[in-house]
Amino acid sequence: YLQPPSKCSFLIFALGTASYLKFGCYHVKGTSQAMSQAFIDTVEENGGHVWLNNGAKRILVSNGKIRGVIAEDGTKIACQRVICNANPLTTSLDLIGKENMPDWYLKRLGKWTAGGSTFNVYLGLDCTCQSLGFKNHENFVSIGPDLDWQHESMRHDISFKPYGAAVTAYNIADADFSPPGTGVVVLCVIAYAEPWLKLSPPGYAEAKSKLADKLITLAEGIAPGLREHIEVMETATPLTNIRYTGNPGGSIIGFDENFQGAGNVHLPNRGPIEGLYFANAWVNIGGGFETCIVSGYMAASDAMKDMEQGKTDVAVMEKMKSQLSKEAEGATEVKDNFFAQTSKTMAKLHPNRITLKVKEIIAETPSTKTLRMVSADGALPYFRAGQYINLFVKIGGVLTSRPYSISSAPDKPYYDITVRRMEPGFVSHYLLDKVKPGDVFESTGPNGSFYYEPVIDPSNLVFLAGGSGITPFISVIRDITQKKQPVNIHLLYGSRSYQDIIFEDELKKLTAKHKNIKVDYIISEPPKGWSGLCGLMDARMISSLVKSVKGKKFFLCGPAQMHFLCEDALTKLGAAPRNIRREAYGPPADITLEPGWPGLSPSKEFKVVEERSGRTLKAKAGEPLMISLERARLVVPAVCRSGECTACRTRLLKGKVFAPSRVHRRWIDEQSNYIHPCMSYPLEDLHIRI
């Protein structure tokens, strides 16, 4: 419950201990996503409907009663009862509106503060947890006895001298949690949102890496050599928890669990409006994962009782009002601007959409231009060198999008996206031939994990770029040279012809000025008289240039065939998988060249039925399903368009699709037939649900 013993009721410890001793410890097979899917399946099996990719925008209230819900897409759903998993604060102020909530309830909400949050480090390992010495799935590391001081230090500041952490080795509980021979470890420490909200965007990124580094060092006290086996690392702060839950302060337990908030004085599952019920950690029985499930059961029981009676018992509502009014004595109403500062900070860090205006167009090569874009409505969000944005364009009435790496450095007041003409082209032709300064576009915020992470990456980096795959690398090189980081970069840049080399002049200047930057150009179709390197980036070429692969991290970005060639070469040269990082490169130019393609003609058409809208459309075997959906004006969320981010996750109800082997789905998604339309190709008639 994120409290030191001196501030938490004995009842909390007693309940937790008794529950563990009586029922034992359970782990959800297939991770928590499997439990979410089980809820979906149960609802649908009993005649209900689950609407993914569409949240609630407003809860409609009239005369103190629930009347319906307006969804994010504008759909109005008439109903008399709403069971809400959003916290009561967000529900009251944003979804329902303060003007529709009784004063006594608003005062009760203003009585308590949100509970604590966490800072988490998620580690994907290239070895098993057992090989690092883990014997238990849950481990606690503590290096200090003063728990009260430790707790307060995290509430008001970000301590880079962590006093301890929970170290969870999931594969000990579930051997199938990750692929054979690998492991997953999560490091967790108590944290609060307030100090994180005060940081500048660059300071926020720096603080995440610094604290992650300290926690990994701490964890190595019980798992020696942990850092040497990290293949993937992601971090989550209290602001991450705010982003994905909407909870004040990123609280993972609801209201603060202290003497005042323990036991029977939790908020009831009933809301103050007839037909409103809550099922979450903020109401009975409060806190945590398991208790949310129990809360759902209690809310459902209340709702079913009211349905059987045909109304809500007035005496029950009056009793609740009396109890909460008593608890709220001396409190003031929760403020209208309760979320204002948090929302402002979150919009800077993780906006859903950015409005961009083309400031300048720079010709790079005969086939490539850079579009320099500035914000049309405020400052641009910070990004890490190597990340991308997904740019939305409307061509011939069809709204589509494409991900483009940001080629400028993070400290610039603009985003550069460098576009190369692709054949056959659609979006690239439009951007190169039609766009002019002053044109306005929308994009996602920066995304992706294709960047240098000093916490787990060595200081010797080798960049393997093919064609326009240079774009994330030039951003990293610009960033590292500007910051004068002690990092050595060797860029192997492959191009079809010498004229296709992008940023050549700048790269020459950078290599002349910075001894830690080295560039080799490799031309696959050299002209007569070419005296430089020529050929492909195979094992022989890479070995001749970088010598030993030991102590180096390899980053790959380029077309599909280059990835296949380079990955095979690096494997032959002995590079460990954890030292090879690949940028997702999207749909291949020719899907029929992908291993496993069943031999269908790419022009063969199939019928696709989207269940929710009832729409029917045609889709070609040779193009991603998402393109056909966009052409039919069916909106599917899109970010990476490479089968990695899961934003476009769609359920396949009938039919078969082909996906390249590099497209990975979660275990439960495979079991429940969810696909990524951005990298799924129809092999027969399909029935889907967006």
C-alpha positions as CSV (number, residue, x, y, z in Angstrom):
1,Y,0.0,0.0,0.0
2,L,3.0,2.3,-0.5
3,Q,3.2,3.3,3.2
4,P,5.9,2.8,5.9
5,P,4.6,0.7,8.8
6,S,4.2,3.7,11.0
7,K,1.6,5.2,8.7
8,C,-0.5,2.2,7.8
9,S,-3.2,0.5,9.8
10,F,-2.4,-3.0,11.2
11,L,-5.6,-4.1,9.5
12,I,-3.9,-3.7,6.1
13,F,-1.0,-5.9,7.0
14,A,-3.3,-8.4,8.7
15,L,-5.6,-8.7,5.7
16,G,-2.7,-9.1,3.3
17,T,-1.0,-11.7,5.4
18,A,-4.2,-13.7,6.1
19,S,-5.1,-13.6,2.4
20,Y,-1.6,-14.9,1.4
21,L,-1.6,-17.7,4.0
22,K,-5.1,-18.8,3.1
23,F,-5.1,-18.6,-0.7
24,G,-1.5,-18.6,-1.6
25,C,0.1,-16.8,-4.6
26,Y,-1.4,-16.8,-8.1
27,H,0.0,-15.6,-11.4
28,V,-2.2,-15.0,-14.5
29,K,-1.1,-17.3,-17.3
30,G,-0.6,-15.1,-20.3
31,T,0.0,-12.0,-18.2
32,S,-2.7,-9.5,-17.1
33,Q,-3.7,-9.0,-20.8
34,A,-5.1,-12.6,-20.6
35,M,-7.3,-11.6,-17.7
36,S,-8.6,-8.6,-19.6
37,Q,-9.4,-10.8,-22.5
38,A,-11.2,-13.2,-20.2
39,F,-13.4,-10.4,-19.1
40,I,-14.1,-9.5,-22.8
41,D,-14.9,-13.1,-23.6
42,T,-17.3,-13.5,-20.7
43,V,-19.2,-10.3,-21.6
44,E,-19.6,-11.4,-25.2
45,E,-20.5,-15.0,-24.3
46,N,-23.4,-13.5,-22.3
47,G,-24.7,-11.3,-25.1
48,G,-22.9,-8.1,-24.3
49,H,-20.6,-6.0,-26.5
50,V,-17.1,-4.7,-25.8
51,W,-16.0,-1.7,-27.8
52,L,-12.2,-1.4,-28.0
53,N,-10.4,1.7,-29.3
54,N,-13.3,3.9,-28.2
55,G,-13.5,5.3,-24.6
56,A,-16.2,7.3,-22.8
57,K,-16.1,11.0,-23.3
58,R,-19.1,12.0,-21.3
59,I,-21.6,10.4,-18.9
60,L,-25.1,11.9,-19.4
61,V,-27.1,12.9,-16.2
62,S,-30.5,14.4,-15.8
63,N,-32.5,15.0,-12.6
64,G,-30.0,13.1,-10.6
65,K,-30.1,10.0,-12.7
66,I,-27.9,8.4,-15.3
67,R,-29.2,8.8,-18.8
68,G,-26.5,7.5,-21.1
69,V,-22.9,7.8,-22.3
70,I,-21.3,9.7,-25.2
71,A,-18.3,7.8,-26.7
72,E,-15.1,9.4,-27.9
73,D,-16.3,8.9,-31.5
74,G,-19.5,10.8,-30.8
75,T,-21.8,7.7,-30.5
76,K,-24.6,8.2,-28.0
77,I,-25.5,5.2,-25.9
78,A,-28.8,5.5,-23.9
79,C,-28.7,3.6,-20.6
80,Q,-29.9,3.8,-17.0
81,R,-26.8,2.4,-15.3
82,V,-23.0,3.0,-15.7
83,I,-20.3,0.9,-14.0
84,C,-17.3,3.1,-14.1
85,N,-13.7,2.0,-13.7
86,A,-12.4,5.6,-13.9
87,N,-11.5,7.1,-10.6
88,P,-14.2,9.1,-8.8
89,L,-12.3,12.4,-9.3
90,T,-12.0,12.1,-13.0
91,T,-15.6,10.8,-13.3
92,S,-17.0,13.7,-11.2
93,L,-15.0,16.5,-12.8
94,D,-14.5,15.4,-16.4
95,L,-17.0,12.7,-17.4
96,I,-20.1,14.0,-15.5
97,G,-19.2,17.6,-14.6
98,K,-19.0,19.3,-11.3
99,E,-22.4,21.0,-11.9
100,N,-24.1,17.6,-11.9
101,M,-22.5,16.3,-8.7
102,P,-23.8,16.9,-5.2
103,D,-21.8,19.2,-2.9
104,W,-21.4,16.6,-0.2
105,Y,-19.7,14.2,-2.5
106,L,-17.3,16.8,-4.0
107,K,-16.3,17.7,-0.4
108,R,-15.7,14.1,0.4
109,L,-13.5,13.8,-2.7
110,G,-11.5,16.8,-1.5
111,K,-10.9,15.2,1.9
112,W,-8.3,12.7,0.9
113,T,-5.3,12.8,-1.4
114,A,-4.2,10.3,-4.0
115,G,-2.0,7.4,-3.0
116,G,1.5,6.7,-4.1
117,S,2.8,5.6,-7.5
118,T,5.8,3.7,-8.7
119,F,8.9,4.0,-10.8
120,N,9.4,0.7,-12.8
121,V,12.2,-0.6,-14.9
122,Y,11.2,-3.4,-17.2
123,L,14.1,-5.6,-18.3
124,G,14.1,-8.3,-21.1
125,L,17.0,-10.6,-20.7
126,D,18.9,-12.9,-23.0
127,C,19.3,-15.5,-20.3
128,T,17.0,-17.2,-17.8
129,C,16.2,-15.7,-14.4
130,Q,17.5,-18.9,-12.8
131,S,20.9,-18.5,-14.4
132,L,21.3,-15.2,-12.6
133,G,20.6,-16.8,-9.2
134,F,16.9,-16.0,-8.8
135,K,15.0,-18.6,-6.8
136,N,11.9,-16.6,-5.9
137,H,9.7,-14.6,-8.2
138,E,9.4,-11.7,-5.7
139,N,12.5,-10.4,-4.0
140,F,13.0,-7.3,-1.9
141,V,16.3,-5.4,-1.6
142,S,16.7,-3.0,1.3
143,I,19.8,-1.1,2.2
144,G,18.4,1.2,4.9
145,P,16.4,0.8,8.2
146,D,14.7,4.2,8.3
147,L,11.6,3.5,6.4
148,D,9.8,6.7,7.3
149,W,12.6,8.9,6.0
150,Q,13.0,6.8,2.9
151,H,9.3,7.2,2.1
152,E,9.2,11.0,2.6
153,S,12.3,11.4,0.5
154,M,10.5,9.9,-2.5
155,R,7.3,11.9,-1.9
156,H,9.1,15.3,-2.3
157,D,12.1,14.5,-4.5
158,I,13.6,12.0,-6.8
159,S,16.2,10.1,-4.9
160,F,19.0,8.8,-7.0
161,K,20.2,6.8,-4.0
162,P,17.4,4.3,-3.8
163,Y,17.0,2.7,-0.4
164,G,15.6,-0.5,-1.8
165,A,13.4,-2.0,-4.5
166,A,11.1,-4.9,-5.3
167,V,12.8,-7.2,-7.9
168,T,10.3,-9.4,-9.7
169,A,11.5,-12.4,-11.7
170,Y,8.4,-13.4,-13.6
171,N,9.8,-16.5,-15.2
172,I,10.2,-18.1,-11.7
173,A,6.4,-18.1,-11.4
174,D,5.6,-18.7,-15.1
175,A,8.3,-20.5,-17.2
176,D,6.4,-19.4,-20.4
177,F,6.4,-15.7,-19.5
178,S,9.0,-15.1,-22.2
179,P,10.5,-17.2,-25.0
180,P,12.8,-20.1,-24.0
181,G,16.2,-19.1,-22.9
182,T,15.2,-15.6,-21.9
183,G,13.9,-13.9,-18.8
184,V,11.9,-10.9,-17.7
185,V,12.7,-8.9,-14.5
186,V,10.9,-5.8,-13.2
187,L,12.5,-3.4,-10.7
188,C,10.0,-1.3,-8.7
189,V,10.3,1.5,-6.2
190,I,7.8,3.8,-4.6
191,A,7.5,7.2,-6.3
192,Y,5.2,10.2,-6.4
193,A,4.3,12.4,-9.3
194,E,5.0,15.8,-7.8
195,P,8.8,15.9,-8.3
196,W,8.5,14.4,-11.8
197,L,6.0,17.0,-12.8
198,K,8.6,19.7,-12.0
199,L,11.2,18.5,-14.5
200,S,11.8,19.9,-18.0
201,P,11.2,17.3,-20.8
202,P,15.0,16.8,-21.3
203,G,15.5,16.6,-17.5
204,Y,12.7,14.1,-17.3
205,A,14.4,11.8,-19.8
206,E,17.7,12.2,-18.0
207,A,16.2,11.4,-14.6
208,K,14.5,8.2,-15.9
209,S,17.8,6.9,-17.2
210,K,19.7,7.9,-14.1
211,L,17.3,6.3,-11.7
212,A,17.1,3.1,-13.8
213,D,20.9,2.9,-13.8
214,K,20.9,3.1,-10.0
215,L,18.2,0.5,-9.6
216,I,19.9,-2.0,-11.9
217,T,23.1,-1.6,-9.8
218,L,21.0,-2.2,-6.7
219,A,19.5,-5.3,-8.2
220,E,22.9,-6.7,-9.1
221,G,23.4,-7.2,-5.4
222,I,21.1,-10.2,-5.6
223,A,21.6,-11.0,-9.4
224,P,25.3,-10.5,-10.2
225,G,25.8,-9.8,-13.9
226,L,22.3,-8.7,-14.5
227,R,23.3,-5.6,-16.6
228,E,25.4,-7.7,-19.0
229,H,22.3,-9.7,-20.1
230,I,19.8,-6.8,-20.7
231,E,18.5,-6.9,-24.2
232,V,15.5,-4.6,-23.8
233,M,14.8,-1.9,-21.2
234,E,11.7,0.3,-20.7
235,T,11.0,2.6,-17.8
236,A,7.8,3.9,-16.3
237,T,7.4,6.8,-14.0
238,P,4.4,8.1,-12.1
239,L,3.7,10.2,-15.2
240,T,3.5,7.0,-17.3
241,N,0.9,5.7,-14.8
242,I,-1.0,9.0,-15.2
243,R,-0.9,8.6,-19.0
244,Y,-2.3,5.1,-19.1
245,T,-4.7,5.2,-16.1
246,G,-5.8,8.8,-15.8
247,N,-5.4,8.5,-12.1
248,P,-4.3,11.6,-10.1
249,G,-0.7,11.3,-9.2
250,G,-0.4,8.1,-11.1
251,S,-1.7,6.4,-8.0
252,I,-1.8,2.6,-8.3
253,I,-3.8,2.1,-5.0
254,G,-6.5,4.8,-5.2
255,F,-6.7,7.1,-2.2
256,D,-3.8,7.2,0.3
257,E,-3.9,4.1,2.5
258,N,-3.3,5.4,6.0
259,F,-5.1,5.2,9.3
260,Q,-7.7,7.7,8.0
261,G,-8.4,5.8,4.8
262,A,-8.3,2.1,5.9
263,G,-11.0,-0.4,6.1
264,N,-14.7,0.6,6.3
265,V,-14.3,4.3,5.5
266,H,-13.4,3.7,1.8
267,L,-15.8,5.3,-0.6
268,P,-18.8,3.0,-1.4
269,N,-19.1,1.3,-4.8
270,R,-22.3,3.3,-5.4
271,G,-22.0,6.8,-6.8
272,P,-24.0,9.8,-5.6
273,I,-26.2,9.7,-8.7
274,E,-28.8,7.0,-9.3
275,G,-27.5,4.4,-11.7
276,L,-23.7,5.2,-11.1
277,Y,-21.4,2.6,-9.7
278,F,-17.6,2.4,-9.3
279,A,-15.4,-0.6,-9.8
280,N,-11.8,0.3,-9.1
281,A,-9.1,0.7,-6.4
282,W,-10.6,4.0,-5.2
283,V,-13.7,2.5,-3.6
284,N,-14.4,-0.6,-1.5
285,I,-12.3,-2.5,-0.8
286,G,-9.5,-0.3,-2.0
287,G,-6.0,-0.7,-3.4
288,G,-4.2,-3.1,-5.8
289,F,-5.0,-5.6,-8.5
290,E,-7.0,-8.3,-6.8
291,T,-9.1,-5.8,-4.9
292,C,-10.2,-4.2,-8.1
293,I,-11.7,-7.5,-9.2
294,V,-13.5,-7.7,-5.9
295,S,-14.7,-4.1,-6.3
296,G,-16.1,-5.1,-9.7
297,Y,-18.1,-7.9,-8.0
298,M,-19.4,-5.6,-5.4
299,A,-20.5,-3.0,-8.0
300,A,-22.2,-5.6,-10.1
301,S,-24.0,-6.9,-7.0
302,D,-25.3,-3.4,-6.2
303,A,-26.4,-2.8,-9.9
304,M,-28.2,-6.1,-10.2
305,K,-30.0,-5.5,-6.9
306,D,-31.3,-2.2,-8.2
307,M,-32.3,-3.7,-11.5
308,E,-34.3,-6.5,-9.7
309,Q,-36.0,-3.8,-7.6
310,G,-36.6,-1.6,-10.6
311,K,-35.1,1.4,-8.7
312,T,-32.4,2.4,-6.2
313,D,-33.5,2.2,-2.6
314,V,-33.8,5.8,-1.3
315,A,-32.8,4.7,2.2
316,V,-29.5,3.4,0.8
317,M,-28.7,6.6,-0.9
318,E,-29.6,8.7,2.2
319,K,-27.5,6.5,4.4
320,M,-24.5,7.0,2.0
321,K,-25.1,10.8,1.9
322,S,-25.1,10.9,5.7
323,Q,-22.0,8.8,6.1
324,L,-19.9,10.7,3.5
325,S,-21.1,14.1,4.7
326,K,-19.8,13.2,8.2
327,E,-16.5,12.0,6.8
328,A,-16.2,15.3,4.8
329,E,-16.6,17.6,7.7
330,G,-14.1,20.5,7.5
331,A,-13.2,19.7,3.9
332,T,-13.6,22.0,0.9
333,E,-14.8,20.9,-2.5
334,V,-12.3,19.4,-4.8
335,K,-11.1,22.2,-7.2
336,D,-12.2,22.5,-10.8
337,N,-8.5,22.8,-11.9
338,F,-7.5,19.7,-10.0
339,F,-5.9,18.2,-13.1
340,A,-4.9,21.4,-14.8
341,Q,-1.1,21.4,-14.2
342,T,-0.8,17.6,-14.6
343,S,-2.7,17.8,-17.9
344,K,-0.5,20.6,-19.1
345,T,2.7,18.7,-18.3
346,M,1.4,15.4,-19.9
347,A,0.5,17.3,-23.1
348,K,4.0,18.5,-23.4
349,L,5.5,15.0,-22.9
350,H,3.0,12.8,-24.6
351,P,0.5,14.6,-26.8
352,N,-1.9,12.4,-28.8
353,R,-1.6,14.7,-31.8
354,I,0.7,17.5,-32.9
355,T,-0.2,20.2,-35.4
356,L,2.9,20.8,-37.6
357,K,3.5,23.5,-40.2
358,V,6.1,23.2,-43.0
359,K,8.6,26.0,-42.5
360,E,11.2,25.0,-45.1
361,I,11.9,22.4,-47.8
362,I,15.5,21.3,-48.2
363,A,16.7,19.4,-51.3
364,E,19.1,16.7,-50.2
365,T,19.5,14.5,-53.3
366,P,17.7,14.2,-56.6
367,S,15.3,11.8,-54.9
368,T,15.2,13.1,-51.3
369,K,14.0,16.2,-49.5
370,T,13.8,17.3,-45.9
371,L,10.6,18.9,-44.7
372,R,11.4,21.2,-41.8
373,M,8.4,21.4,-39.6
374,V,7.5,23.7,-36.7
375,S,4.7,23.6,-34.2
376,A,1.5,25.4,-35.4
377,D,0.2,25.7,-31.8
378,G,3.0,25.7,-29.2
379,A,6.3,24.1,-28.4
380,L,7.2,20.7,-29.9
381,P,7.4,17.8,-27.5
382,Y,10.8,16.5,-26.6
383,F,12.1,13.4,-28.3
384,R,15.1,11.1,-28.0
385,A,17.4,11.0,-31.0
386,G,16.3,8.0,-33.1
387,Q,12.6,8.3,-32.5
388,Y,9.9,8.9,-35.1
389,I,6.5,10.5,-35.6
390,N,3.6,9.1,-37.6
391,L,2.6,11.8,-40.1
392,F,-1.1,11.9,-41.3
393,V,-1.8,12.9,-44.8
394,K,-5.0,13.2,-46.8
395,I,-4.6,12.3,-50.5
396,G,-7.5,12.1,-52.8
397,G,-9.9,12.1,-49.9
398,V,-8.2,9.1,-48.2
399,L,-6.7,9.7,-44.8
400,T,-3.5,7.6,-44.3
401,S,-0.2,8.0,-42.4
402,R,3.4,7.0,-42.6
403,P,6.1,6.9,-39.8
404,Y,9.1,9.1,-40.4
405,S,12.2,9.2,-38.2
406,I,13.1,12.7,-37.0
407,S,16.4,13.6,-38.5
408,S,17.0,16.8,-36.6
409,A,18.6,16.9,-33.2
410,P,16.4,17.0,-30.1
411,D,17.5,20.5,-29.1
412,K,16.2,22.2,-32.2
413,P,12.9,24.1,-32.3
414,Y,11.7,22.1,-35.3
415,Y,11.3,18.5,-36.5
416,D,13.1,17.5,-39.7
417,I,11.6,14.5,-41.6
418,T,13.7,13.4,-44.6
419,V,11.6,11.8,-47.3
420,R,13.0,9.7,-50.1
421,R,10.9,8.9,-53.2
422,M,9.7,5.3,-53.1
423,E,8.6,3.2,-56.0
424,P,5.8,2.4,-56.3
425,G,5.0,5.4,-54.2
426,F,1.9,7.0,-52.8
427,V,2.7,9.2,-49.7
428,S,6.3,9.9,-50.6
429,H,5.3,11.2,-54.0
430,Y,2.7,13.5,-52.5
431,L,5.2,14.9,-49.9
432,L,7.9,15.4,-52.5
433,D,5.8,16.8,-55.3
434,K,2.8,18.6,-53.7
435,V,3.8,19.9,-50.3
436,K,4.9,23.5,-50.0
437,P,6.0,25.8,-47.1
438,G,3.0,26.8,-45.0
439,D,1.2,23.5,-45.4
440,V,-0.2,22.0,-42.2
441,F,-0.2,18.4,-41.0
442,E,-1.1,16.4,-38.0
443,S,1.2,13.8,-36.5
444,T,1.5,11.6,-33.4
445,G,3.9,12.5,-30.7
446,P,7.4,11.0,-30.9
447,N,7.5,7.2,-30.5
448,G,9.9,4.3,-30.7
449,S,12.8,2.8,-28.8
450,F,15.5,2.9,-31.5
451,Y,17.9,5.1,-29.6
452,Y,21.2,5.0,-27.8
453,E,20.6,4.1,-24.1
454,P,23.7,4.6,-22.1
455,V,22.3,2.6,-19.2
456,I,22.6,-0.7,-21.1
457,D,24.5,0.2,-24.3
458,P,28.3,0.2,-24.6
459,S,30.2,3.3,-25.7
460,N,31.2,1.8,-29.1
461,L,28.3,1.9,-31.6
462,V,28.1,0.7,-35.1
463,F,25.4,2.1,-37.3
464,L,24.4,0.1,-40.4
465,A,22.3,2.4,-42.7
466,G,20.7,1.6,-46.0
467,G,19.3,4.4,-48.2
468,S,16.9,6.7,-46.2
469,G,17.7,4.5,-43.2
470,I,20.3,7.2,-42.4
471,T,17.6,9.5,-40.9
472,P,17.5,8.2,-37.3
473,F,21.3,7.9,-37.3
474,I,22.0,11.5,-38.4
475,S,19.8,12.6,-35.5
476,V,21.8,10.5,-33.0
477,I,25.1,11.7,-34.5
478,R,24.0,15.3,-34.3
479,D,22.9,14.8,-30.7
480,I,26.0,13.0,-29.5
481,T,28.4,15.5,-31.1
482,Q,26.5,18.5,-29.8
483,K,26.5,17.1,-26.2
484,K,30.1,15.9,-26.6
485,Q,29.2,12.5,-25.2
486,P,32.1,10.0,-24.8
487,V,30.7,7.7,-27.5
488,N,32.4,6.2,-30.6
489,I,30.2,5.9,-33.7
490,H,31.2,4.0,-36.8
491,L,28.6,4.5,-39.6
492,L,28.5,2.0,-42.5
493,Y,26.2,3.8,-45.0
494,G,25.0,1.7,-48.0
495,S,23.6,3.4,-51.0
496,R,22.7,2.2,-54.5
497,S,24.6,5.0,-56.1
498,Y,26.9,7.8,-55.0
499,Q,24.2,10.4,-55.9
500,D,21.8,8.7,-53.3
501,I,24.0,9.5,-50.3
502,I,22.0,11.8,-48.0
503,F,23.7,14.3,-45.6
504,E,27.2,13.7,-47.2
505,D,28.5,17.2,-46.8
506,E,27.4,17.4,-43.1
507,L,28.9,13.9,-42.4
508,K,32.2,15.0,-43.9
509,K,32.3,18.0,-41.6
510,L,31.4,16.0,-38.6
511,T,34.0,13.3,-39.2
512,A,36.7,16.0,-39.7
513,K,35.7,17.8,-36.5
514,H,35.0,14.8,-34.2
515,K,37.5,12.0,-33.9
516,N,34.9,9.7,-32.4
517,I,32.8,9.7,-35.6
518,K,33.8,7.5,-38.5
519,V,31.9,7.0,-41.8
520,D,32.3,4.4,-44.5
521,Y,30.2,4.6,-47.7
522,I,29.4,1.4,-49.5
523,I,27.9,1.7,-53.0
524,S,26.1,-1.3,-54.4
525,E,26.0,-0.1,-58.1
526,P,29.2,2.0,-58.4
527,P,29.8,4.2,-61.4
528,K,32.9,3.9,-63.5
529,G,35.9,5.3,-61.8
530,W,34.5,4.8,-58.3
531,S,37.4,4.1,-56.0
532,G,35.6,3.6,-52.7
533,L,33.9,0.6,-51.2
534,C,31.4,-1.3,-53.3
535,G,29.2,-4.3,-52.8
536,L,26.8,-5.3,-50.0
537,M,26.9,-5.2,-46.2
538,D,27.6,-8.9,-45.8
539,A,29.8,-10.6,-43.2
540,R,33.0,-10.0,-45.3
541,M,32.3,-6.3,-45.7
542,I,31.3,-5.7,-42.1
543,S,34.2,-7.7,-40.7
544,S,36.7,-5.9,-42.9
545,L,35.5,-2.5,-41.5
546,V,34.7,-3.0,-37.9
547,K,37.1,-5.9,-37.2
548,S,35.9,-7.5,-34.0
549,V,32.3,-7.3,-32.9
550,K,33.2,-7.6,-29.3
551,G,32.2,-4.7,-27.1
552,K,30.1,-3.1,-29.8
553,K,26.4,-2.4,-30.2
554,F,25.0,-2.7,-33.8
555,F,22.0,-0.6,-34.9
556,L,20.3,-1.5,-38.2
557,C,18.0,0.7,-40.3
558,G,17.2,0.2,-43.9
559,P,15.1,-1.8,-46.3
560,A,14.0,-5.4,-45.5
561,Q,16.6,-7.2,-47.7
562,M,19.3,-5.2,-46.0
563,H,18.1,-6.3,-42.6
564,F,18.1,-9.9,-43.6
565,L,21.6,-9.6,-44.9
566,C,23.1,-7.7,-42.0
567,E,21.4,-9.8,-39.3
568,D,22.7,-13.0,-40.9
569,A,26.2,-11.4,-41.2
570,L,26.3,-10.2,-37.6
571,T,25.2,-13.6,-36.3
572,K,28.0,-15.3,-38.3
573,L,30.5,-12.8,-36.9
574,G,29.4,-13.7,-33.4
575,A,27.4,-10.7,-32.3
576,A,25.0,-11.5,-29.4
577,P,21.3,-10.8,-30.2
578,R,21.2,-8.3,-27.3
579,N,23.9,-6.3,-29.2
580,I,21.8,-6.0,-32.4
581,R,19.0,-3.4,-32.4
582,R,16.7,-3.1,-35.4
583,E,14.5,-0.3,-36.4
584,A,11.1,-1.5,-37.6
585,Y,10.9,-0.8,-41.4
586,G,7.3,-1.3,-42.2
587,P,5.7,-3.2,-45.1
588,P,8.1,-4.7,-47.6
589,A,8.1,-3.3,-51.2
590,D,7.2,-6.9,-52.4
591,I,5.4,-9.1,-49.8
592,T,5.8,-12.1,-52.1
593,L,9.6,-12.1,-51.4
594,E,9.0,-12.6,-47.6
595,P,9.8,-16.1,-46.2
596,G,6.6,-18.1,-45.8
597,W,4.5,-16.3,-48.4
598,P,2.0,-18.9,-49.6
599,G,2.4,-18.1,-53.4
600,L,-0.8,-16.1,-54.0
601,S,-0.9,-13.5,-56.6
602,P,-0.6,-10.1,-54.9
603,S,-3.4,-8.7,-57.1
604,K,-5.9,-11.3,-55.9
605,E,-8.8,-9.6,-54.1
606,F,-10.9,-10.7,-51.1
607,K,-14.0,-9.5,-49.4
608,V,-13.6,-8.0,-45.9
609,V,-16.5,-7.4,-43.6
610,E,-16.1,-5.1,-40.6
611,E,-18.6,-6.3,-38.0
612,R,-19.2,-3.1,-35.9
613,S,-19.9,-0.8,-38.9
614,G,-21.4,-3.5,-41.1
615,R,-19.2,-2.2,-44.0
616,T,-17.9,-4.4,-46.7
617,L,-14.8,-3.7,-48.7
618,K,-12.3,-5.2,-51.1
619,A,-8.7,-6.0,-50.1
620,K,-5.7,-7.1,-52.1
621,A,-3.5,-9.9,-51.0
622,G,-0.4,-7.9,-51.8
623,E,-1.0,-4.9,-49.6
624,P,-1.5,-4.5,-45.9
625,L,-5.1,-4.7,-44.7
626,M,-4.8,-1.3,-43.1
627,I,-4.4,0.4,-46.5
628,S,-7.7,-1.2,-47.7
629,L,-9.4,-0.1,-44.5
630,E,-8.2,3.5,-44.9
631,R,-9.3,3.5,-48.5
632,A,-12.8,2.5,-47.3
633,R,-12.7,5.4,-44.8
634,L,-12.6,3.0,-41.8
635,V,-10.4,4.6,-39.2
636,V,-7.9,2.3,-37.4
637,P,-5.4,3.8,-34.9
638,A,-1.9,3.8,-36.4
639,V,1.5,4.7,-35.0
640,C,4.4,2.5,-36.1
641,R,2.7,0.8,-39.1
642,S,5.3,-1.9,-38.6
643,G,3.5,-4.5,-36.5
644,E,5.2,-3.5,-33.2
645,C,3.2,-0.9,-31.2
646,T,-0.2,-2.8,-31.2
647,A,-2.1,0.5,-31.7
648,C,-4.0,-0.9,-34.6
649,R,-4.8,-4.2,-32.8
650,T,-7.9,-5.6,-34.5
651,R,-9.8,-8.9,-33.9
652,L,-10.0,-11.4,-36.8
653,L,-13.3,-13.2,-36.4
654,K,-13.0,-15.3,-39.6
655,G,-10.5,-15.9,-42.3
656,K,-6.7,-16.1,-42.6
657,V,-4.0,-13.5,-43.0
658,F,-0.2,-13.6,-43.6
659,A,2.2,-11.6,-41.5
660,P,6.0,-11.5,-41.8
661,S,7.9,-13.5,-39.2
662,R,9.2,-10.4,-37.6
663,V,5.7,-9.3,-36.6
664,H,5.3,-10.4,-33.0
665,R,2.0,-10.7,-31.2
666,R,1.3,-11.1,-27.5
667,W,0.5,-14.7,-26.4
668,I,-3.1,-13.9,-25.6
669,D,-3.5,-12.0,-28.9
670,E,-2.5,-15.1,-30.8
671,Q,-4.9,-17.2,-28.7
672,S,-7.8,-14.7,-29.3
673,N,-7.1,-14.0,-33.0
674,Y,-6.0,-10.3,-32.8
675,I,-4.0,-9.1,-35.7
676,H,-2.0,-6.0,-36.7
677,P,-3.7,-4.7,-39.9
678,C,-0.6,-2.6,-40.7
679,M,1.4,-5.8,-41.4
680,S,-1.4,-8.3,-42.1
681,Y,-2.1,-9.5,-45.7
682,P,-5.4,-11.2,-46.5
683,L,-5.3,-14.8,-47.8
684,E,-9.0,-15.3,-48.0
685,D,-12.3,-13.5,-47.3
686,L,-12.2,-11.9,-43.8
687,H,-14.6,-10.9,-41.0
688,I,-13.0,-8.4,-38.6
689,R,-13.9,-6.2,-35.7
690,I,-12.1,-2.9,-35.2
